[in-house]
Amino acid sequence: MKKLFLTVISSIFFMTTGCSQNPLVNKNANEEAKALFNYINTLGDNILSGQHSYNGESQRYYNKVESITGKFPAVWGTDFYWSSGEDPGKRVVEAAKKMHKQGAIVTLMWHVGRPTDDAPFGWKESVQNKITDKEWQDLITPGTDIHKRWLAQVDHVASSLKELQDANIPVLWRPYHEMNGVWFWWGNKRGEQGFTKLWKMLFDRFTNHHKLNNLIWVWNANAPRDIPKDEGFDYELFYPGHDYVDILATDVYHYDYEQNEYEQLLKLADGKPIALGEVGQLPKTNILEVQPKWSWFMVWSNWLETANTEERVKNVYDYKNTITRDEIQIKN
């Protein structure tokens, strides 16, 4: 009943207003991005189901959900991470086009190596390696060698996103995720010259230089934690501000669905949508009952099998407020 109610209200909303209570931060966002964002803003207490795939691979885990539940996830995600061999950009673009054609919402991320390194990027050697304070300062300073190398990285991935724009595909774009953690080179950089500067530089390059108007900007942190040398710090320390973020997301692994952290993110969002950008163990339905404002969840690839029982997957997908691919109602 609730899903049907959402569909009716969503349709009325689009016919009468054509816009969202939360306008996209890119004032030149295209109609496809606006329609998707409007839809997310009308979800109410409903949650879109989602499943990640590695580097634009086939639909292995996405299809696994269907084999367990009889339903396909509403959201499909993958990664531009160039880990070995050829640049995965073409593979990601083709996979995204295929999934969009099948009716899925597309979300993309970017495990990118340090600007000081050349692709392909080793995981420990580059993505999770350190960057010195001097290198960071050079990175955020136009005209330096490191800044130029960063621009080359950014322009390269922008070309793939442009192909999706040309194909009229909106993207939930969540770059430089888990920035409040200590495990990525862009992580735990505080202050106006820290992570927020990097985010704003990327936003400016994509929005004003490349005219990428199909992106919905998803700022994706990690659930805070106080594990020594594996900390996730408070969300607000790394938030670039409402003028640069459309949706606030967090990643939750090991069933760490703390109510106070959910409420912290809601408060920081101040009316903007929030989401579970990545999860390991799916949230039980009793969690979704008391945390009803998550816009979507996305299970991380093989964690679907290694961290969840088939019974858990079925329970979440059968939950009265979970939306699957066949139930998406987006009006352009």
N, C-alpha and C positions, 0 to 999 in steps of 0.2 A: 504493500500500500504506500509506503513512504517513497519508494523509487518512482512509482506512478505519479505521486504528488509532485516530486521534483521535476519530472518530465513536463508536466502541465505548466507548473510555475515558470520553469526555464523557458518554455516556448512563448508564454505570455510576455516574459521579461524582454526577450529579444524582439518581439513584434512591436512592443510599445516603446522601448527605449533604445535598443541597438547599442547600448554601451554599459559599462560596468560601474559599480559604485567606486571601484578602485581603478582609475585609469592607468594604463601601462606607463612605465617610466620613460620609455622611448615614445616621444610625442608623435613620431612618424611611423609607429607600428602599423603593419599591414592588416588587412581585414581578417585574414586567417588567424593571426596572433590575437587580435581583439576578440574574435569569436571564441577561441579556446579559453582565453583568460576570463571572459564573461561567464562561460560555462562553469569554470572552476569556482568562480565567486557565487554561483547559485547552488552549490552542492549541499549547503546546509550541514546536516549531520551525516551525510553520506560520504563514503570513501571509495576512491578509485583503486582497484587492484592493479598491481604492477610486478613486472619481472625483468631483471637485468640479463643481458647476454654479453659474453666476452667479445670485444673488438669487432663488432659487426658480424659475428659468426652466424651460423644457421640458427633456427629457432629451437634449439634443443631443449632448453629449460622452459622456455615459453610454451612449447608444445607439451612438455611434461605436465604443466599445470592442467592443460586440457584433458590429458589422459587420466589425471587423478580426479578432477572435478566435473569434467564435461563442459567446462567454460574456459574461454580464453581471457587472459588479463587485459584490462583496459589500457594499461600503460606498458610500453616496451622501451627498454633503455639499453644503451651501449656506450662504448668508450673510444675516444680517439687515441688512446695510449699506443705509441709506436714502440713496441717492445723488442721487435726483431724483424729481420727481413724487410719487405717492402712497406712503405707508408700505408697504414690501414684506411686512409681517408676515402678512397674509392669504394672499398668494401663497406665502410660505415654508411656512406651515402646510398649505395644500392640497397643495403639492408633496410635503411630508414624509409626509402621509397616503397619498398615491398610491404613493410609493416603498415605504413600509412595507407596504402591501397587496401589492405585487409581491414582497415578501420581502427587501428591502434593509435593512441596518442604517443608521440615520440619524445623521449627525454635523452639528452646527450651530456656526457661529461668528458673530462680531459685530464688524465694522469700524465702530465707533461714533465719532461726532465728539466734540469737546471738550464738556464740560458747560457751558462758557461760550457755546456756539453753539446756534443753532436748526436743526432739521432742515428740509429735506434738507442733508446735510453735504458740503461740497466736500472732495475728496481732499487736495490740498495745503493748502487753506485751513483745514481743520479736522482731519481724521483724522491727517494728517502734519504738523500745525502744532505749535507749542510751547505749553507751559503754564508760567507763571512759578512760582517757588518759593512765592510768596504764594498764588497760585491753587491750587496743589497742597495747601498747608496748609489752606486753606479747604475744599477738596474733601473731605478726610478728617476734617473737624471738623463734627460734627452741629450743626444749627441755622443754619449760614451759608447765604447765598443760593446759592452754588455747590453746596454739599452738597444742598440742596433740589432744584436743577436735576438733579443726578446721580441723586437718588432718582426723579425723574420719568422719566428715561431708563430706569432699571433696572425700574421698575414697568411701563413700557410694553412692554418686551420680555418681561417675565415673563408678561404676559397671553397672549402667543402660545404660550409654552412650557406654560402651563396648559392651553391647548386640546389640546396634544399629550398631556399627562398624562391629560386626560379621555378621550382616544381610546386610552389604554393603549399609548402609543408611548414607549419609552425613547429617550433622546438622549445621544449622546457630545457633551458640551457643552464647547467650548474657547474661552472668551472671552478678550479682552485678550491675544492671542497675540503671539509674538515680542517679549516684554517685555524681553529681554536685548539688543535692538537699539536703535538710536538714531533710528528713522524714524517711530515713532508717538508721540502725546502721552503715552501711559502708559509709554513705553520708558525704560530706563536710570534708573529711580528706585530707589535703593538704600537699604538699612537698614530697620529695623522700621516707619518711617513712610513708606516708599516703596511700591513695587509690592505687596509682601506685605500691606500694610495695605489697599490697594484690593481685592485678591483676597479677603481675609478679610471685608471689608465686603460684597462681592457675595455671597459664600457665606452669610453670616448673613442677608442680606435675602431671598435666594431660599429658603433652607432653613427658617429659623425664622419669617419673616414671611409669605412666600407659600406655604409648605408645598409646594414643588416637589420631589416625591419620585421623579420619573422621570429625573433627571439623573445621569449619570456624569461626574464632574469631571475634565476633561482639561487639565492645565497644559501649555501648548504654547509652548516657546521656539523659538529659531532656532539653527541650527548656528553655533557660535562662529567668528569670523573677525576679522582684524586690519586690514581695509581702512580707511584713514584716512577719518573722517567717515561711515563705513558699517559700523562695528564691530558684532560680536555678542559680548557678554562672557560670562564663565564662567557656566554654568547655576546653580551654587549661590548666586550673589549675589542671585538673585531667586526662590528657591524658598520658598514659604510654609510648608512642612512637611507631613509625612505625614498630619496630622489634617485637612488641607484639600484633598488631592489623591488621586484614584483612579488616574489613569494619567498618566505623564510622556511628552510627545511633543516632537518637534523638527521644524523645517522645513528641508529640504535642496534647494537649487537649484544649478544648474551642476555637477552630478555631484560634489558635495563630501562624499562619504561617507567621512569620515576615521575610521579604526578607533579612534584614541584618544578621539575625541569620543563615539563609540558606547559605548565602555567607561566614559567619564565619566558618561554618562546612566544606564547600567546600575547603576553604583555608587551614584549619587544615589537611584535608584529603590529600591534595597535590597529587591528582591523584588516590587515593584509592576510591573505591565505597562508597557512602553514602546512608542511608536508613531512612525511618520513622518506627522505631521499634514498636511503638504503636501510634495509633491515636484514638481520640474520634470522633469528627466530621470529616468526610472525606474531604479532600481538594477539593475545587471546581475546575472545569477544567481550569478556568482562572489562578488559582494558579499553577497548573501543567504546564501551558504554560510558566510561568516565572520562575518556579523552576523545570526544566526538568531532573535534574540529580539524583532524588531520584530513587533508584533501586527497592524498594518495599514500600508498606504501609501495615500495619496490624491493622485492627480495633479491639479494645479491647472488646471481648465478647458481653455483652448485650448492649453496647453503639451503636451497629449496629441498635438497635431498639429504644433506649431511646434518642439518640442524632442525629439521621439521619432520614430524611424522605425517603420513598421508592423512591421518585423522585430523591433525591440526590444520592442514591445508584445506581439507574439505569444510571444516567448521568455519574457518574465516571466509571462504568463498561462498558459503551458504548463509552467512550472516545477513540479516535483513537489510543492512545499510551498505553492504559491499556491492559496488558496481563493476560489472564485467564488460567485455568489449561489445557485446551485443546490446547492451543497455545504454551506451553513450548517446547523448542527445546534444549535438552541437549545431547551432543554427548560424549560418553565415549571413 
